[in-house]
Amino acid sequence: MTEICQRLPKVTAETFVVPLEEKRYLIYAPLRETACVGNARVVNHLMDCKEGSTRAADPAYEDLRNLFRVMGILDARAEPKPITRFKGTPEPTEVTLFLTTACNLRCTYCYAQAGDTAKKFMKPDVAFRGIEFVARNAARLGRDKFAVIYHGGGEPTVNWPTLTESHAFATTLAKELGIGFSSSTATNGVLRDSQIDWIVSHLNGASVSFDGSPELQDEHRPKVGGGGSSSQVIHTLTRFQEGGLPYGIRVTVTADHIPHLVESVKFICSRFKPKRLQVEPAYQMGRWKDAPSAETDAFIDAFREAQVAARALGQEIYFSGAKVGHLSNHFCGVTQDSFSLSPDGGVSGCFEVFAEDEKDADVFFYGHTDDKGQFQFNKKRLANLRAQTVDRHAFCSTCFAKWNCGGDCYNKSLKVNGSAEFQGSDRCHVIRELTKDQILERIAKAGGLAWLGDEESPEGKSAGKEFLL
């Protein structure tokens, strides 16, 4: 018995088994970035190895065990977990400026309800204070640049004076400190030509919200005075492209938009070449709080079909929660000391919580400026945000996509569940399905048997073949 135990293989990777169709299973070791598809015999033998059963030494399965060894699942060195923690006083080198809550559109699904709330405009001195803070952090930490992002609970270009003045301030400060800086904006794309000219010549990039199909764009993203916005956004995208500005496009999909997603993606891909084309279900927040959910199987099916259409036109579409090839315990900046300034100068950790008087502001606003203009931080709130990593979410512990997703959106979980403890949302199903697609694609590209990450070996390509077919 001792001799048999000494020969027993040891499981050395966190491994997940995901049922597929036709009695097949996906075996995925995310931290090894390896995966294969097998039958019940494969799964049962893996379970024998996990449980230390004497069947784990059965000579008939040696080829399969060799495959698992190549994959790092058996008899390998311990796998490091992609866990980072943020401690001490925040030292951000990037600032997001929520320039205004005003907007020139009245989008039906606006999470911020821009235009329905009291208008707020950031004054230049608030922007200067935030820029100087991150710039001097960057210089002190030896970084080669700092970053300024224009965002907000409205359209940032509506507060054009503060945008341009703060950019000029950042340019001067960067020269004074001897470092560089990058700048970008999120925008709805309804811009004057003079604004487009300035953005192309001054900023390093832009993310444009555009729903693709002009009919859907006009229906869901009307201008404040009425009428559609599609023609102006198409004009802006054309100018950005002609001017060589790197830009991305964000498509928001409502439940009624799902049947038209392929059409929208084809429209975009046949006319534009964005650096990134992101497709997201509409958030059930703000004006869209009581609308039908788009986080459904219908969305997943439409996304898959749209991906095929995009690739046929030389593009790729992305969903924020499905990120195979990216390993982290963080989903976004909420857990990484994201430094975003409200129009009143408060510090928020979330792009979607932009004003001190909105719901859950007491969760996400963790800083303010004192009478001397210095930033002060609420340690308790900051500690809570830093703790919202996937490795600390009991809800995520058994999910195969957790290290790729990073734990998804804390704000959406709060809004949906009303609980400080992360409990996920319907997005989790979307994340798992689209993550599974990405894993299966990698297996297919590797020959259809196993994806061995960046360390494929000849023996791994053939090992265990009879079990995987």
C-alpha positions as a Markdown table, in Angstrom:
| # | Residue | x | y | z |
|---|---|---|---|---|
| 1 | Met | 0.0 | 0.0 | 0.0 |
| 2 | Thr | 2.9 | 2.4 | 0.8 |
| 3 | Glu | 4.4 | 1.8 | -2.6 |
| 4 | Ile | 1.1 | 2.5 | -4.3 |
| 5 | Cys | 0.6 | 5.8 | -2.4 |
| 6 | Gln | 4.1 | 6.9 | -3.3 |
| 7 | Arg | 3.2 | 6.6 | -7.0 |
| 8 | Leu | -0.1 | 8.4 | -6.7 |
| 9 | Pro | -0.2 | 11.7 | -8.7 |
| 10 | Lys | -0.8 | 14.9 | -6.9 |
| 11 | Val | -3.2 | 17.6 | -8.1 |
| 12 | Thr | -1.3 | 20.8 | -8.3 |
| 13 | Ala | -3.8 | 23.2 | -9.9 |
| 14 | Glu | -7.1 | 24.7 | -9.1 |
| 15 | Thr | -9.2 | 22.9 | -11.7 |
| 16 | Phe | -12.8 | 23.3 | -12.7 |
| 17 | Val | -15.1 | 20.9 | -14.6 |
| 18 | Val | -17.8 | 22.5 | -16.7 |
| 19 | Pro | -20.5 | 20.4 | -18.4 |
| 20 | Leu | -20.9 | 20.8 | -22.1 |
| 21 | Glu | -23.3 | 19.2 | -24.6 |
| 22 | Glu | -23.2 | 15.5 | -25.7 |
| 23 | Lys | -21.8 | 14.2 | -22.4 |
| 24 | Arg | -18.6 | 16.2 | -22.8 |
| 25 | Tyr | -16.9 | 18.3 | -20.2 |
| 26 | Leu | -14.5 | 21.3 | -20.2 |
| 27 | Ile | -11.6 | 20.8 | -17.8 |
| 28 | Tyr | -10.1 | 24.2 | -17.1 |
| 29 | Ala | -7.1 | 25.2 | -15.0 |
| 30 | Pro | -7.3 | 29.0 | -15.1 |
| 31 | Leu | -4.1 | 29.8 | -13.3 |
| 32 | Arg | -2.2 | 27.5 | -15.6 |
| 33 | Glu | -4.1 | 28.9 | -18.6 |
| 34 | Thr | -4.7 | 25.4 | -19.9 |
| 35 | Ala | -7.9 | 23.5 | -20.7 |
| 36 | Cys | -9.1 | 20.4 | -22.5 |
| 37 | Val | -12.4 | 18.7 | -23.4 |
| 38 | Gly | -13.0 | 15.2 | -22.3 |
| 39 | Asn | -15.6 | 12.6 | -21.5 |
| 40 | Ala | -16.9 | 11.2 | -18.2 |
| 41 | Arg | -13.8 | 8.9 | -17.9 |
| 42 | Val | -11.5 | 11.9 | -18.0 |
| 43 | Val | -13.5 | 13.7 | -15.3 |
| 44 | Asn | -13.8 | 10.6 | -13.1 |
| 45 | His | -10.1 | 9.9 | -13.3 |
| 46 | Leu | -9.3 | 13.6 | -12.4 |
| 47 | Met | -11.6 | 13.1 | -9.4 |
| 48 | Asp | -9.7 | 9.9 | -8.4 |
| 49 | Cys | -6.5 | 12.0 | -8.5 |
| 50 | Lys | -8.0 | 14.7 | -6.4 |
| 51 | Glu | -9.3 | 12.2 | -3.8 |
| 52 | Gly | -6.1 | 10.2 | -3.6 |
| 53 | Ser | -7.8 | 7.0 | -4.7 |
| 54 | Thr | -5.7 | 4.1 | -5.6 |
| 55 | Arg | -7.4 | 4.1 | -9.0 |
| 56 | Ala | -5.4 | 7.3 | -9.7 |
| 57 | Ala | -2.4 | 5.0 | -10.3 |
| 58 | Asp | -4.2 | 2.8 | -12.9 |
| 59 | Pro | -1.7 | 2.1 | -15.7 |
| 60 | Ala | -4.5 | 2.3 | -18.3 |
| 61 | Tyr | -4.7 | 6.1 | -17.7 |
| 62 | Glu | -1.0 | 7.0 | -17.8 |
| 63 | Asp | -1.4 | 8.8 | -21.1 |
| 64 | Leu | -4.2 | 10.9 | -19.6 |
| 65 | Arg | -2.1 | 11.7 | -16.5 |
| 66 | Asn | 0.8 | 12.7 | -18.8 |
| 67 | Leu | -1.6 | 15.2 | -20.5 |
| 68 | Phe | -2.6 | 16.5 | -17.0 |
| 69 | Arg | 1.1 | 16.8 | -16.1 |
| 70 | Val | 1.8 | 18.9 | -19.3 |
| 71 | Met | -1.2 | 21.0 | -18.4 |
| 72 | Gly | 0.2 | 21.6 | -14.9 |
| 73 | Ile | -2.8 | 19.9 | -13.3 |
| 74 | Leu | -0.7 | 17.0 | -11.9 |
| 75 | Asp | 2.7 | 16.9 | -10.2 |
| 76 | Ala | 3.7 | 20.4 | -11.0 |
| 77 | Arg | 5.1 | 23.3 | -8.9 |
| 78 | Ala | 2.6 | 25.3 | -6.9 |
| 79 | Glu | 0.7 | 27.8 | -9.0 |
| 80 | Pro | 0.9 | 31.5 | -8.0 |
| 81 | Lys | -2.4 | 33.3 | -7.5 |
| 82 | Pro | -2.8 | 36.7 | -9.2 |
| 83 | Ile | -3.6 | 38.5 | -6.0 |
| 84 | Thr | -2.6 | 42.0 | -5.4 |
| 85 | Arg | -3.6 | 44.2 | -2.4 |
| 86 | Phe | -3.6 | 47.9 | -2.0 |
| 87 | Lys | -2.5 | 49.3 | 1.3 |
| 88 | Gly | -1.7 | 52.6 | 2.9 |
| 89 | Thr | -2.5 | 56.0 | 1.7 |
| 90 | Pro | -3.6 | 56.1 | -2.0 |
| 91 | Glu | -1.0 | 57.3 | -4.4 |
| 92 | Pro | -2.9 | 57.3 | -7.7 |
| 93 | Thr | -1.2 | 58.5 | -10.9 |
| 94 | Glu | -4.4 | 58.7 | -12.9 |
| 95 | Val | -7.4 | 60.9 | -12.3 |
| 96 | Thr | -10.9 | 60.7 | -13.8 |
| 97 | Leu | -12.7 | 64.0 | -13.8 |
| 98 | Phe | -16.5 | 63.9 | -13.6 |
| 99 | Leu | -16.8 | 67.3 | -15.3 |
| 100 | Thr | -20.6 | 67.6 | -15.2 |
| 101 | Thr | -23.9 | 65.9 | -14.6 |
| 102 | Ala | -25.4 | 67.9 | -17.6 |
| 103 | Cys | -25.9 | 66.2 | -20.9 |
| 104 | Asn | -27.0 | 67.1 | -24.5 |
| 105 | Leu | -28.8 | 63.8 | -24.9 |
| 106 | Arg | -31.6 | 62.1 | -23.0 |
| 107 | Cys | -30.7 | 58.4 | -23.5 |
| 108 | Thr | -33.6 | 56.1 | -22.4 |
| 109 | Tyr | -31.2 | 53.8 | -20.5 |
| 110 | Cys | -28.9 | 56.3 | -18.9 |
| 111 | Tyr | -27.7 | 54.9 | -15.6 |
| 112 | Ala | -26.9 | 58.4 | -14.4 |
| 113 | Gln | -30.2 | 59.9 | -15.4 |
| 114 | Ala | -28.2 | 62.8 | -16.8 |
| 115 | Gly | -30.3 | 65.9 | -17.2 |
| 116 | Asp | -33.0 | 64.8 | -14.8 |
| 117 | Thr | -31.0 | 65.8 | -11.7 |
| 118 | Ala | -29.6 | 69.1 | -10.6 |
| 119 | Lys | -26.8 | 70.3 | -13.0 |
| 120 | Lys | -23.4 | 70.4 | -11.6 |
| 121 | Phe | -20.2 | 71.7 | -13.3 |
| 122 | Met | -16.7 | 71.1 | -12.1 |
| 123 | Lys | -14.8 | 74.4 | -11.7 |
| 124 | Pro | -11.2 | 74.5 | -13.1 |
| 125 | Asp | -9.6 | 74.7 | -9.6 |
| 126 | Val | -11.1 | 71.4 | -8.6 |
| 127 | Ala | -9.7 | 69.8 | -11.8 |
| 128 | Phe | -6.3 | 71.4 | -11.2 |
| 129 | Arg | -6.2 | 70.1 | -7.7 |
| 130 | Gly | -6.8 | 66.5 | -8.8 |
| 131 | Ile | -4.4 | 66.7 | -11.7 |
| 132 | Glu | -1.6 | 68.1 | -9.5 |
| 133 | Phe | -2.1 | 65.4 | -7.0 |
| 134 | Val | -1.7 | 62.5 | -9.4 |
| 135 | Ala | 1.1 | 64.3 | -11.4 |
| 136 | Arg | 3.2 | 64.8 | -8.3 |
| 137 | Asn | 2.5 | 61.2 | -7.2 |
| 138 | Ala | 3.8 | 60.0 | -10.6 |
| 139 | Ala | 6.9 | 62.1 | -10.3 |
| 140 | Arg | 7.7 | 61.0 | -6.7 |
| 141 | Leu | 7.1 | 57.3 | -7.6 |
| 142 | Gly | 9.4 | 57.6 | -10.6 |
| 143 | Arg | 6.7 | 57.0 | -13.2 |
| 144 | Asp | 7.2 | 58.3 | -16.7 |
| 145 | Lys | 3.7 | 59.8 | -17.0 |
| 146 | Phe | 0.4 | 60.5 | -15.4 |
| 147 | Ala | -3.1 | 60.3 | -16.9 |
| 148 | Val | -6.2 | 62.4 | -17.1 |
| 149 | Ile | -9.6 | 61.0 | -18.1 |
| 150 | Tyr | -12.6 | 63.1 | -18.8 |
| 151 | His | -15.8 | 61.2 | -17.8 |
| 152 | Gly | -18.8 | 61.9 | -15.7 |
| 153 | Gly | -22.5 | 61.5 | -14.9 |
| 154 | Gly | -23.2 | 63.6 | -18.0 |
| 155 | Glu | -21.4 | 64.5 | -21.2 |
| 156 | Pro | -17.9 | 65.8 | -20.3 |
| 157 | Thr | -17.7 | 68.1 | -23.3 |
| 158 | Val | -20.7 | 70.1 | -22.1 |
| 159 | Asn | -18.3 | 71.6 | -19.6 |
| 160 | Trp | -15.9 | 72.6 | -22.3 |
| 161 | Pro | -14.1 | 75.4 | -20.5 |
| 162 | Thr | -12.9 | 73.2 | -17.6 |
| 163 | Leu | -12.0 | 70.4 | -20.0 |
| 164 | Thr | -9.7 | 72.6 | -22.1 |
| 165 | Glu | -8.3 | 74.6 | -19.2 |
| 166 | Ser | -7.5 | 71.6 | -17.2 |
| 167 | His | -5.7 | 70.0 | -20.2 |
| 168 | Ala | -3.6 | 73.1 | -20.6 |
| 169 | Phe | -2.8 | 73.0 | -16.9 |
| 170 | Ala | -1.8 | 69.3 | -17.1 |
| 171 | Thr | 0.4 | 70.1 | -20.2 |
| 172 | Thr | 2.3 | 72.8 | -18.3 |
| 173 | Leu | 2.6 | 70.7 | -15.1 |
| 174 | Ala | 4.0 | 67.8 | -17.1 |
| 175 | Lys | 6.7 | 70.0 | -18.6 |
| 176 | Glu | 7.5 | 71.4 | -15.2 |
| 177 | Leu | 7.9 | 67.9 | -13.6 |
| 178 | Gly | 9.8 | 66.5 | -16.6 |
| 179 | Ile | 7.3 | 63.7 | -17.2 |
| 180 | Gly | 4.6 | 62.9 | -19.8 |
| 181 | Phe | 0.9 | 62.7 | -19.5 |
| 182 | Ser | -1.9 | 61.0 | -21.5 |
| 183 | Ser | -5.4 | 62.2 | -21.8 |
| 184 | Ser | -8.7 | 60.7 | -23.1 |
| 185 | Thr | -12.4 | 61.1 | -22.9 |
| 186 | Ala | -15.6 | 59.2 | -22.9 |
| 187 | Thr | -18.2 | 61.0 | -25.0 |
| 188 | Asn | -21.6 | 60.5 | -26.6 |
| 189 | Gly | -20.1 | 61.9 | -29.9 |
| 190 | Val | -22.6 | 64.8 | -30.3 |
| 191 | Leu | -19.9 | 67.4 | -30.8 |
| 192 | Arg | -19.2 | 70.5 | -32.7 |
| 193 | Asp | -16.5 | 70.4 | -35.4 |
| 194 | Ser | -14.4 | 72.8 | -33.4 |
| 195 | Gln | -14.5 | 70.4 | -30.5 |
| 196 | Ile | -13.7 | 67.4 | -32.7 |
| 197 | Asp | -10.7 | 69.4 | -34.1 |
| 198 | Trp | -9.5 | 70.1 | -30.6 |
| 199 | Ile | -9.9 | 66.5 | -29.4 |
| 200 | Val | -8.1 | 65.1 | -32.4 |
| 201 | Ser | -5.2 | 67.4 | -31.9 |
| 202 | His | -4.9 | 67.3 | -28.1 |
| 203 | Leu | -6.2 | 64.0 | -26.7 |
| 204 | Asn | -4.7 | 60.5 | -26.9 |
| 205 | Gly | -8.0 | 58.7 | -27.3 |
| 206 | Ala | -11.7 | 58.6 | -27.0 |
| 207 | Ser | -14.4 | 56.1 | -26.1 |
| 208 | Val | -17.6 | 56.9 | -28.0 |
| 209 | Ser | -21.1 | 55.5 | -27.0 |
| 210 | Phe | -22.8 | 54.5 | -30.2 |
| 211 | Asp | -25.4 | 51.8 | -30.7 |
| 212 | Gly | -24.7 | 51.0 | -34.3 |
| 213 | Ser | -28.0 | 50.9 | -36.1 |
| 214 | Pro | -29.0 | 54.5 | -36.8 |
| 215 | Glu | -32.7 | 53.6 | -36.0 |
| 216 | Leu | -31.8 | 52.2 | -32.6 |
| 217 | Gln | -29.4 | 55.0 | -31.9 |
| 218 | Asp | -32.1 | 57.6 | -32.6 |
| 219 | Glu | -34.7 | 55.8 | -30.6 |
| 220 | His | -32.6 | 55.2 | -27.4 |
| 221 | Arg | -30.2 | 58.2 | -27.6 |
| 222 | Pro | -32.2 | 61.2 | -28.6 |
| 223 | Lys | -31.0 | 64.8 | -28.3 |
| 224 | Val | -32.2 | 66.9 | -25.4 |
| 225 | Gly | -34.4 | 69.0 | -27.7 |
| 226 | Gly | -35.7 | 66.0 | -29.6 |
| 227 | Gly | -34.6 | 64.3 | -32.8 |
| 228 | Gly | -32.0 | 61.6 | -33.4 |
| 229 | Ser | -28.3 | 61.7 | -32.7 |
| 230 | Ser | -27.0 | 59.1 | -35.1 |
| 231 | Ser | -26.0 | 61.4 | -38.0 |
| 232 | Gln | -23.8 | 63.6 | -35.6 |
| 233 | Val | -22.2 | 60.6 | -34.0 |
| 234 | Ile | -21.4 | 59.0 | -37.4 |
| 235 | His | -19.9 | 62.4 | -38.4 |
| 236 | Thr | -17.7 | 62.4 | -35.2 |
| 237 | Leu | -16.5 | 58.9 | -35.7 |
| 238 | Thr | -15.6 | 59.6 | -39.3 |
| 239 | Arg | -13.7 | 62.7 | -38.3 |
| 240 | Phe | -11.9 | 60.8 | -35.5 |
| 241 | Gln | -10.9 | 58.1 | -37.9 |
| 242 | Glu | -9.8 | 60.5 | -40.6 |
| 243 | Gly | -7.8 | 62.4 | -38.0 |
| 244 | Gly | -6.0 | 59.3 | -36.8 |
| 245 | Leu | -7.3 | 59.6 | -33.2 |
| 246 | Pro | -7.4 | 56.1 | -31.5 |
| 247 | Tyr | -11.0 | 55.5 | -30.5 |
| 248 | Gly | -13.2 | 52.8 | -29.2 |
| 249 | Ile | -17.0 | 52.3 | -29.5 |
| 250 | Arg | -19.3 | 51.2 | -26.7 |
| 251 | Val | -22.6 | 49.6 | -27.8 |
| 252 | Thr | -25.3 | 49.3 | -25.2 |
| 253 | Val | -27.9 | 46.6 | -25.8 |
| 254 | Thr | -31.4 | 46.8 | -24.4 |
| 255 | Ala | -33.7 | 43.9 | -24.4 |
| 256 | Asp | -35.5 | 45.2 | -27.5 |
| 257 | His | -32.1 | 45.8 | -29.2 |
| 258 | Ile | -31.0 | 42.1 | -28.9 |
| 259 | Pro | -32.6 | 41.0 | -32.1 |
| 260 | His | -30.8 | 43.8 | -34.0 |
| 261 | Leu | -27.3 | 43.4 | -32.4 |
| 262 | Val | -25.9 | 41.6 | -35.5 |
| 263 | Glu | -27.2 | 44.4 | -37.7 |
| 264 | Ser | -25.7 | 47.0 | -35.5 |
| 265 | Val | -22.3 | 45.3 | -35.3 |
| 266 | Lys | -22.2 | 44.9 | -39.1 |
| 267 | Phe | -23.1 | 48.6 | -39.5 |
| 268 | Ile | -20.2 | 49.6 | -37.3 |
| 269 | Cys | -17.6 | 47.2 | -38.6 |
| 270 | Ser | -18.3 | 48.0 | -42.3 |
| 271 | Arg | -17.8 | 51.7 | -41.7 |
| 272 | Phe | -15.3 | 52.2 | -38.9 |
| 273 | Lys | -12.2 | 50.6 | -37.4 |
| 274 | Pro | -12.3 | 51.2 | -33.7 |
| 275 | Lys | -9.4 | 50.1 | -31.5 |
| 276 | Arg | -12.0 | 48.3 | -29.3 |
| 277 | Leu | -15.6 | 47.5 | -29.9 |
| 278 | Gln | -17.3 | 46.8 | -26.6 |
| 279 | Val | -20.8 | 45.3 | -26.4 |
| 280 | Glu | -22.7 | 45.5 | -23.0 |
| 281 | Pro | -26.2 | 44.8 | -21.9 |
| 282 | Ala | -28.0 | 47.9 | -20.6 |
| 283 | Tyr | -27.7 | 48.4 | -16.9 |
| 284 | Gln | -30.9 | 48.2 | -14.9 |
| 285 | Met | -30.1 | 51.4 | -13.2 |
| 286 | Gly | -31.2 | 55.0 | -13.5 |
| 287 | Arg | -33.8 | 55.5 | -16.2 |
| 288 | Trp | -33.6 | 51.8 | -17.1 |
| 289 | Lys | -34.2 | 50.5 | -13.5 |
| 290 | Asp | -37.5 | 48.9 | -14.2 |
| 291 | Ala | -36.9 | 47.9 | -17.8 |
| 292 | Pro | -36.7 | 44.3 | -19.0 |
| 293 | Ser | -33.2 | 42.8 | -18.4 |
| 294 | Ala | -30.9 | 42.2 | -21.4 |
| 295 | Glu | -28.6 | 40.0 | -19.3 |
| 296 | Thr | -30.2 | 36.9 | -20.9 |
| 297 | Asp | -29.5 | 33.8 | -23.0 |
| 298 | Ala | -30.9 | 35.8 | -25.9 |
| 299 | Phe | -28.1 | 38.3 | -25.4 |
| 300 | Ile | -25.5 | 35.5 | -25.3 |
| 301 | Asp | -26.8 | 34.0 | -28.5 |
| 302 | Ala | -26.9 | 37.4 | -30.2 |
| 303 | Phe | -23.4 | 38.2 | -29.0 |
| 304 | Arg | -22.1 | 34.9 | -30.4 |
| 305 | Glu | -23.7 | 35.6 | -33.8 |
| 306 | Ala | -22.4 | 39.2 | -33.8 |
| 307 | Gln | -18.9 | 38.0 | -33.0 |
| 308 | Val | -19.0 | 35.9 | -36.2 |
| 309 | Ala | -20.2 | 38.8 | -38.2 |
| 310 | Ala | -17.5 | 41.1 | -36.7 |
| 311 | Arg | -14.7 | 38.7 | -37.5 |
| 312 | Ala | -15.9 | 38.4 | -41.0 |
| 313 | Leu | -15.3 | 42.1 | -41.3 |
| 314 | Gly | -11.9 | 42.0 | -39.6 |
| 315 | Gln | -13.1 | 43.1 | -36.1 |
| 316 | Glu | -13.5 | 41.6 | -32.7 |
| 317 | Ile | -16.2 | 42.5 | -30.1 |
| 318 | Tyr | -15.7 | 42.4 | -26.4 |
| 319 | Phe | -17.7 | 42.0 | -23.2 |
| 320 | Ser | -16.2 | 43.5 | -20.0 |
| 321 | Gly | -16.5 | 40.4 | -17.9 |
| 322 | Ala | -15.1 | 37.7 | -20.2 |
| 323 | Lys | -11.3 | 38.1 | -20.3 |
| 324 | Val | -9.5 | 34.8 | -20.9 |
| 325 | Gly | -5.8 | 35.6 | -21.1 |
| 326 | His | -6.2 | 38.1 | -18.3 |
| 327 | Leu | -5.7 | 36.9 | -14.7 |
| 328 | Ser | -6.5 | 39.1 | -11.7 |
| 329 | Asn | -8.3 | 39.3 | -8.5 |
| 330 | His | -9.6 | 42.8 | -9.6 |
| 331 | Phe | -12.4 | 43.5 | -12.0 |
| 332 | Cys | -11.9 | 47.3 | -12.1 |
| 333 | Gly | -10.5 | 50.2 | -10.3 |
| 334 | Val | -12.9 | 50.1 | -7.4 |
| 335 | Thr | -10.6 | 47.7 | -5.7 |
| 336 | Gln | -7.4 | 49.4 | -6.9 |
| 337 | Asp | -7.8 | 52.9 | -5.5 |
| 338 | Ser | -9.5 | 54.4 | -8.6 |
| 339 | Phe | -9.3 | 58.1 | -8.2 |
| 340 | Ser | -12.3 | 59.9 | -9.6 |
| 341 | Leu | -13.3 | 63.5 | -8.8 |
| 342 | Ser | -16.9 | 64.7 | -8.6 |
| 343 | Pro | -17.8 | 68.2 | -9.6 |
| 344 | Asp | -17.7 | 69.1 | -5.9 |
| 345 | Gly | -14.3 | 67.6 | -5.5 |
| 346 | Gly | -15.2 | 64.4 | -3.7 |
| 347 | Val | -13.2 | 61.2 | -4.4 |
| 348 | Ser | -15.1 | 58.2 | -5.8 |
| 349 | Gly | -13.8 | 54.8 | -6.4 |
| 350 | Cys | -16.4 | 54.0 | -9.1 |
| 351 | Phe | -17.0 | 55.6 | -12.6 |
| 352 | Glu | -20.7 | 55.0 | -12.1 |
| 353 | Val | -21.0 | 56.8 | -8.7 |
| 354 | Phe | -20.3 | 60.3 | -9.6 |
| 355 | Ala | -22.1 | 62.5 | -7.0 |
| 356 | Glu | -22.1 | 62.6 | -3.3 |
| 357 | Asp | -25.9 | 62.8 | -3.1 |
| 358 | Glu | -26.7 | 59.7 | -5.1 |
| 359 | Lys | -27.5 | 56.2 | -3.8 |
| 360 | Asp | -24.5 | 54.3 | -2.3 |
| 361 | Ala | -22.3 | 57.4 | -2.4 |
| 362 | Asp | -21.4 | 56.5 | 1.2 |
| 363 | Val | -19.9 | 53.3 | 0.0 |
| 364 | Phe | -17.9 | 54.6 | -3.0 |
| 365 | Phe | -16.9 | 58.1 | -2.0 |
| 366 | Tyr | -13.8 | 57.6 | 0.1 |
| 367 | Gly | -12.1 | 61.0 | 0.0 |
| 368 | His | -12.5 | 64.8 | 0.0 |
| 369 | Thr | -10.3 | 67.9 | 0.2 |
| 370 | Asp | -9.8 | 69.7 | 3.5 |
| 371 | Asp | -9.7 | 73.5 | 4.1 |
| 372 | Lys | -6.1 | 73.6 | 2.8 |
| 373 | Gly | -6.9 | 71.8 | -0.4 |
| 374 | Gln | -5.3 | 68.6 | 0.6 |
| 375 | Phe | -6.9 | 65.2 | 0.0 |
| 376 | Gln | -8.1 | 63.3 | 3.0 |
| 377 | Phe | -9.3 | 59.7 | 2.9 |
| 378 | Asn | -11.8 | 57.7 | 4.8 |
| 379 | Lys | -9.9 | 54.6 | 5.8 |
| 380 | Lys | -12.9 | 52.5 | 6.6 |
| 381 | Arg | -14.6 | 53.1 | 3.3 |
| 382 | Leu | -11.3 | 52.6 | 1.4 |
| 383 | Ala | -10.7 | 49.3 | 3.2 |
| 384 | Asn | -14.1 | 48.1 | 2.2 |
| 385 | Leu | -13.5 | 48.9 | -1.4 |
| 386 | Arg | -10.1 | 47.3 | -1.4 |
| 387 | Ala | -11.6 | 44.1 | 0.0 |
| 388 | Gln | -14.1 | 43.6 | -2.9 |
| 389 | Thr | -11.7 | 41.4 | -4.8 |
| 390 | Val | -12.8 | 38.0 | -6.2 |
| 391 | Asp | -10.6 | 36.0 | -3.8 |
| 392 | Arg | -12.7 | 37.5 | -1.0 |
| 393 | His | -16.1 | 36.9 | -2.5 |
| 394 | Ala | -17.6 | 33.7 | -1.2 |
| 395 | Phe | -20.2 | 33.9 | -4.0 |
| 396 | Cys | -17.4 | 33.5 | -6.6 |
| 397 | Ser | -15.4 | 30.7 | -4.9 |
| 398 | Thr | -16.6 | 27.9 | -7.2 |
| 399 | Cys | -16.8 | 29.8 | -10.4 |
| 400 | Phe | -14.4 | 28.7 | -13.2 |
| 401 | Ala | -14.4 | 32.3 | -14.6 |
| 402 | Lys | -13.4 | 34.1 | -11.4 |
| 403 | Trp | -9.7 | 34.7 | -12.1 |
| 404 | Asn | -10.6 | 36.0 | -15.6 |
| 405 | Cys | -13.5 | 38.1 | -14.5 |
| 406 | Gly | -11.9 | 39.4 | -11.4 |
| 407 | Gly | -15.2 | 39.5 | -9.5 |
| 408 | Asp | -17.4 | 41.7 | -11.7 |
| 409 | Cys | -19.0 | 45.0 | -10.7 |
| 410 | Tyr | -19.5 | 45.7 | -7.0 |
| 411 | Asn | -21.8 | 48.6 | -7.8 |
| 412 | Lys | -24.1 | 46.5 | -9.9 |
| 413 | Ser | -24.3 | 43.9 | -7.2 |
| 414 | Leu | -25.2 | 46.5 | -4.7 |
| 415 | Lys | -27.9 | 48.0 | -6.9 |
| 416 | Val | -29.4 | 44.6 | -7.8 |
| 417 | Asn | -29.2 | 42.9 | -4.4 |
| 418 | Gly | -29.2 | 45.7 | -1.9 |
| 419 | Ser | -26.5 | 44.0 | 0.1 |
| 420 | Ala | -23.0 | 45.0 | 1.0 |
| 421 | Glu | -21.9 | 41.4 | 0.6 |
| 422 | Phe | -21.2 | 40.6 | -3.1 |
| 423 | Gln | -23.9 | 38.4 | -4.5 |
| 424 | Gly | -23.4 | 38.6 | -8.2 |
| 425 | Ser | -26.1 | 39.3 | -10.7 |
| 426 | Asp | -27.6 | 38.0 | -14.0 |
| 427 | Arg | -24.3 | 39.2 | -15.6 |
| 428 | Cys | -22.6 | 36.2 | -14.0 |
| 429 | His | -24.3 | 33.8 | -16.3 |
| 430 | Val | -23.3 | 36.0 | -19.3 |
| 431 | Ile | -19.7 | 36.1 | -18.1 |
| 432 | Arg | -19.5 | 32.3 | -17.6 |
| 433 | Glu | -21.0 | 31.5 | -21.1 |
| 434 | Leu | -18.8 | 34.0 | -23.0 |
| 435 | Thr | -15.7 | 33.0 | -21.0 |
| 436 | Lys | -16.4 | 29.4 | -21.9 |
| 437 | Asp | -16.6 | 30.4 | -25.5 |
| 438 | Gln | -13.2 | 31.9 | -25.3 |
| 439 | Ile | -11.7 | 28.8 | -23.7 |
| 440 | Leu | -13.2 | 26.5 | -26.3 |
| 441 | Glu | -11.9 | 28.8 | -29.1 |
| 442 | Arg | -8.4 | 28.4 | -27.7 |
| 443 | Ile | -8.7 | 24.7 | -27.6 |
| 444 | Ala | -9.9 | 24.7 | -31.2 |
| 445 | Lys | -7.0 | 26.8 | -32.4 |
| 446 | Ala | -4.6 | 24.5 | -30.6 |
| 447 | Gly | -5.8 | 21.5 | -32.6 |
| 448 | Gly | -9.1 | 20.7 | -30.9 |
| 449 | Leu | -7.7 | 18.5 | -28.0 |
| 450 | Ala | -6.1 | 20.7 | -25.4 |
| 451 | Trp | -5.1 | 24.3 | -24.9 |
| 452 | Leu | -1.7 | 24.4 | -23.2 |
| 453 | Gly | -1.2 | 28.1 | -22.9 |
| 454 | Asp | 2.1 | 29.5 | -24.1 |
| 455 | Glu | 4.0 | 26.4 | -23.2 |
| 456 | Glu | 2.7 | 23.8 | -25.7 |
| 457 | Ser | 4.9 | 20.8 | -26.1 |
| 458 | Pro | 4.9 | 18.0 | -28.7 |
| 459 | Glu | 4.2 | 15.4 | -26.1 |
| 460 | Gly | 1.2 | 17.4 | -24.8 |
| 461 | Lys | -0.4 | 17.6 | -28.2 |
| 462 | Ser | -0.8 | 13.9 | -28.4 |
| 463 | Ala | -1.0 | 12.8 | -24.8 |
| 464 | Gly | -4.3 | 11.4 | -23.7 |
| 465 | Lys | -5.8 | 11.7 | -27.2 |
| 466 | Glu | -8.0 | 8.6 | -26.9 |
| 467 | Phe | -9.7 | 10.1 | -23.8 |
| 468 | Leu | -10.5 | 13.5 | -25.4 |
| 469 | Leu | -12.1 | 12.4 | -28.7 |
